[in-house]
């Protein structure tokens, strides 16, 4: 075992701090942009809350990535951590095509005892949002746009009208129903992006929650120092220590200059 691995394996085991999705959801904003450090558990947290919605009232959620290639790579793993942590004992999850499914685990392996699968999630590519027009999504309550901030500005980059495409997607899914909320999850890697421009954000936001658009849009800019300290004490944290990759917050400011 390498010295780095030994050091990591010997670290004091403490409960890691992760993103508080229920708190953000409690603000009840029409659209919320969440921008944090990487690996903060945003996707896990909002997926878990969307599944809890299903358990309460059979509602569904939409999971969005910008391009179909990204979607195809990532969608098959959307439930992996949820299953690994046994968040919903007694339930099974699977992904098949452009949908995610859930069912109650049967008491035996006999085929006749198996419960039917039910759709819990729709996977959508933002670049193909026009293709979804006309399809009904009456059970959807949450739209989760993962990685809405692109790490690299190299092609393919953002869509020609990224914000317009996402607003059209919200319209398609919600059909102006009340109670549909959009959550855009991004890492703090580039503050120059179409969504911040849309909101009139031209400098680093203040940390915490800030309302925009007459309290219809909420931005949560969370640079949590406790979590940052935990990240520094991981294998990846040790590898980047003392390099230009160490401080993402510093990286943001350099890219804005």
N, C-alpha and C positions, 0 to 999 in steps of 0.2 A: 504493500500500500504506500502511495506517495506521501510525503510529508504534508502536502496540502490537504489530501484526503483524510489523513490522520487528525489533523487539526480540526477539520470540519466535523468529523465523526465524534470528536471529543468535546465539542462545544456543549455548553450547558443547555439542556433542553428547557425551553420556555415556550409558553403559548404565544404563537405569532399573532400579530395584529393584522386584521384584514379590513377591507372596505365595508362600511356600514350601509348596505343597500336599503334596509328597511327605513332608516332615518331619512335618506334622500327621497324615497318614495312617499314618505309621509307629508312632504311639501305639496304634493298633488299638482305639480306643474304640468301643463300640456306637453312641454318638451323640456328635457333636462340634459345638459351637456356635462359629463363627468370627466375631468382631466386630472390624472394622478401620475405618480411614479409607476413604473412597470411592475408586474407581478403582485399587484395590490389586491387581487381577487375580485375585480369588478365583474368579469364575465360570470364567474362562479356565483357571486352574490345575487346578481340580477336573474340569472337562470334559475337559481334556487327559489327566489321569490315568485317567479312566473309559474313554477311547478306547484308551489303552495297555493297560488290562485286556482289552478286546476283542481287541486284536492278540495278546495272550498266550494267551487261553483262550476267546474268543468270548463272554465275559460281557457283559451289558447293564447299563444304568443307567436310573434314573428321575429326571426333572427336574421339580420341583414349583414352582408358583407358587400364591399363595393363591386368586386368583379367575380364572375362565375368561377374562375380558377381558384381564387381565395376561398370561396364558399365550398367548393368540392373538396379542398384539402382539409378544411377545418370542421365541417359540419358533422362528420362521422364521429368526432370526439366530444361533441357538445355535452353528452351525458356521462362521459368517462369518469370525471372526478366526483360527480354527484353519486355515481354508483360505488366508486371506491371508498367514499366516506360514509356509505350506507345512510344517506340523508333521509331516504324514504323507504324504510324497511317494509317488505311485503309488496313492493311494486317492482315491475320490470320496465326497462326503457330500451328503445331501439330506434335507429334511423334507417329509413328506406326511401330512396329517391329524394324528393324535395320536401319530405315531411318527417317529423319525429313522432314517435308513438309511445304510449304508456298503457299498462294493464296491471291489474292485481295479480300477484303471483298465485298460481294454483296450489292446492293442497297436495297434489300428486303430479307425476309426470305423464299421466295418461292423457291422450289427445282429447278425449271427451270431457276431461275436467278443466281444460285450458279456457281462460277467460278471453274475450275478444280484445284486440288491440284498438285503442282510440287515439285519434290525432290530438296531439298537444302542442305541436309546433309546426310552423311553415317556414322553410328556408327560402330567402329571396336574395337575388343579386340586384344591387342598386342600378347597375348599368343596363339591366333588362326590365326596369320597373314598368315600362309601358306595356309589357306583355301580360301583366297581372290585372290590367284594367278590365272591368266587367266581371271579375270573379268575386263572389261574396265571401266575406270573412266575418260572419256575425258573432263568432265566439272570441275573437281576438281582443285582448285588453292591453297588452304590452307589445311595443315594437322596440326591439333592442338592436341598435346599429353598432356593431363591434368594430373597433379599430377605425373610427371615423377620421382620425388624423393620420395622414400617411407619414411613414418614417422617412421615406426617400422622395425627392422631387423628380427623380428620373422617370421616364415613361414606364407604365401608362399614366401615372400621376392621378390627379383628380379628374372627374368628369368635366365636360365643357361647362355644364351648369349643375354642379354637384348638389347645391342647396335646393335648387328648383326640383331636381329629380327626387330628392328625399321628401320634400313637401308634397309632391305629387303622389309618392308612395303612401304617405300618411293619409292623404285624401282617399286613395284607392281602398286602403284597408279599413279606415274608420267609417267611410260613407257619412261623415258628419255625426256619427254616434257620440254621445257623451260617455266619458269613462275610459277612453282610449288614450294611453300616454306613451310618449316616445322617449327612449333613453339612449343617448349617444355616448359611447364609452371610448375614451382615447387616452393614450400615454402622452405625457408632457415632453414631446420631442420636437414640436414645431408650432409655435404660436401664430405663425403666419399661415392661416388656412381659411378657406371660404366661409366656414361657419362663424368664426370670430369676426370676419369682415362683415358678414350679414348682421351681426349683433352690434357692430360699431366698436369692437374691441381691437385696439391698435397698440396696446402695450400689455405687459404681463398683468393678468387680473390679480386683484387682491385675493389672498387665501380665504377659503371658506365659501359660503353661499352668497350669490348675488343675483338679483332679479333683473330681467330685461323684458322689453316688449310689453309694458304695462302688466307685469307679473304673469305673463303667459310662458315665458322661457326662463329657466333657472340654470345658472352655471355654478358647478361645484369645482373649485380649483383647490385640490388637496395635496399639499406637499408635506406629508406627515413625517416629522422628524423621528418619531419612535419607529415607524416602519422603515424609514431610511437607514436607521442604525441597525435594525435587524437584517436588512439586505446587505449591509457592509460585512456582516458576520456570516455570510454564506460562501460557498465555494466560488460562485461568480463574483461576489463582492471582493474576495481576496485577490482574484485574478486581475480585476480592473483597478485595484488600489494604486493610487499614485499616477494614474494615466488620465488621458483626456476623456475616457469613458466613465470615470468614477462618479461625477456629479451631474446628473441629468439637468438639474436646475441651472447649473453654470452653463451647460451645453445650450440650453434654450437662449440664454442671454447672448451668447456668442453668435448664434445664428440670426438674432434680430439686429445685430450691429451692421 
